[in-house]
Amino acid sequence: MGSEIALAMMRSLPRLSLGNLPKVLGFNYKEHKRGRGQHGGDKHGSGNKGSKQRQNYMRLGYETGNNPFYMRFPNEPYYKNHHLRRQYPPLSLNSLQMMIDTDRLDITKPIDLAAICNTGLYDITPNMMEFGVHLTDEGADKFRAKVNIEVQWAREPVIAAIERNGGVITTAYYDIHSLFALRRPVKFFEKGEAIPRRMLPPQDAILFYTGAENRGYLADPEKVSWERLVLSQKYGYKLPVIEEDPDYPMLTERKDPRQIFYGLEPGWVVNLRDKTILIPKDEELREFYRN
């Protein structure tokens, strides 16, 4: 009986809050307001003395006169000369197959960096030390195209996936000036400049691009043929005989170590407006671009 009376009173009484508490209790309620400081003072929580009051904080890593942490341990140069290291943005075999299936790449012609960048799906930034294509093995089991492709970096599974289908792969080095021309050929030709010579690889890359196992463009062709056979036996596929292939001329087409574009020699000037090619006649100039 008493609980019912109490519930009835609670239904009729107003809800309590700071706004109606003085009215319910019948006295004037004044909310306590703290000062601007942390504990009601006038120093804004900064105290009276010391560096906290003066906002004079120690620099990051300073340990009040002790030998700092970063100086107590030996240095390991993980990022030494990182701004000089060459980068190779990846391009998977899966993406390469997609470019071929969507007719962005013509497999009846050799494929190089210019053709890959022209698809609009891949790009490099030479200013950021990006030196070309790193072809990765993602989608190697689904790759079915027969191509003659030139990239800047590739590993053994990628080489096996290309050669298993009767294709040919070459790893080639381009210096930064050649990359600017090869990345945007039309933009380069509009300048009216002569096609430069491609420089040879630096000392730390010469072993890679002269290695037949890497299909380097400076490797001995006979050693490359032997390595093709060795790789096919290692991965267990029958090596197609490209000499009997009807696309043999296309598959064996290569660039000269000094050449940047297919069909265009260093020193030539391409005139897009008149659709002509200017070839130097001076023998010394020809010798300069040849060597």
Residue pairs with C-beta under 8 A, 6 or more apart in sequence:
14 20
14 24
16 24
18 29
18 31
21 29
22 28
22 29
34 40
35 41
35 42
36 42
36 44
37 43
37 44
37 45
38 44
38 45
43 53
46 52
46 53
46 55
47 53
51 57
51 58
58 64
61 68
61 69
61 70
62 68
63 69
83 129
84 129
85 129
86 129
86 130
86 131
86 205
87 128
87 129
87 130
87 131
88 130
88 131
88 132
88 133
88 134
88 152
88 153
89 122
89 124
89 130
89 133
89 134
90 134
90 135
90 136
91 116
91 122
91 133
91 134
91 135
91 136
91 151
92 135
92 136
92 137
92 138
92 139
93 135
93 136
93 137
93 138
93 139
93 140
93 142
93 143
93 158
93 161
94 138
94 139
94 142
94 143
95 121
95 122
95 139
96 105
96 135
96 143
96 145
96 149
97 139
97 142
97 143
97 144
97 145
99 105
99 116
99 119
99 121
100 107
100 145
100 147
104 119
104 120
104 121
105 111
105 115
105 116
105 119
105 147
106 115
107 145
107 146
107 147
108 247
108 250
109 115
109 250
109 262
110 148
110 149
110 150
110 250
110 253
110 262
111 147
111 148
111 149
111 150
112 149
112 150
112 182
112 255
112 262
113 124
113 132
113 133
113 150
113 151
113 152
113 174
113 179
113 182
113 183
114 182
114 183
114 185
114 261
116 122
116 133
117 123
117 124
117 182
117 183
117 184
122 133
123 183
124 130
124 131
124 132
124 133
124 179
124 183
126 176
126 179
126 180
126 183
131 152
131 173
131 174
131 176
131 179
132 151
132 152
132 153
132 174
132 179
133 151
133 152
133 153
134 151
134 152
134 153
134 154
135 149
135 151
135 153
135 154
135 158
135 169
136 155
136 158
137 155
137 157
137 158
137 161
140 157
140 158
140 160
140 161
143 161
143 162
143 165
144 165
145 165
145 167
146 165
146 166
146 167
146 247
147 162
147 165
147 167
147 168
147 169
148 167
148 168
148 250
148 251
148 252
148 253
149 162
149 167
149 168
149 169
149 170
150 169
150 170
150 171
150 172
150 217
150 255
151 169
151 170
151 171
151 172
152 171
152 172
152 173
152 174
153 171
154 169
154 171
154 214
154 215
156 213
156 231
158 169
159 169
159 214
159 215
159 231
160 231
160 232
160 234
160 235
160 237
162 168
162 169
163 169
163 228
163 231
163 232
163 239
163 240
164 232
164 235
164 237
165 240
166 240
166 242
166 245
166 251
167 251
168 242
168 251
168 252
169 215
170 215
170 216
170 217
170 254
171 208
171 209
171 214
171 215
171 216
171 217
172 209
172 216
172 217
172 255
173 198
173 200
173 201
173 205
173 209
173 217
174 182
174 198
174 260
175 198
175 199
177 196
177 199
178 196
178 198
178 199
178 260
180 188
181 188
181 195
181 196
181 260
181 261
182 260
182 261
185 261
186 272
189 270
189 271
189 272
190 272
192 269
192 271
193 269
194 266
194 267
194 268
194 269
194 280
194 289
195 260
195 261
195 264
195 265
195 266
195 267
195 268
195 269
195 270
196 260
196 266
197 258
197 266
197 267
197 289
198 257
198 258
198 259
198 260
198 266
200 206
200 257
201 208
201 209
201 218
206 218
208 214
208 216
209 216
209 217
209 218
209 219
210 216
210 218
210 219
211 219
212 219
212 220
212 223
212 224
212 226
212 227
213 227
213 231
215 224
215 227
217 254
217 255
217 257
218 257
228 239
229 239
232 238
232 239
242 248
242 251
242 252
245 251
253 262
255 262
256 265
258 266
258 289
258 290
258 291
259 265
259 266
260 266
264 270
264 277
265 279
265 289
266 289
266 290
267 279
267 280
267 285
267 286
267 288
267 289
268 277
268 278
268 279
268 280
269 277
269 278
270 277
270 278
271 277
271 278
280 286
280 289
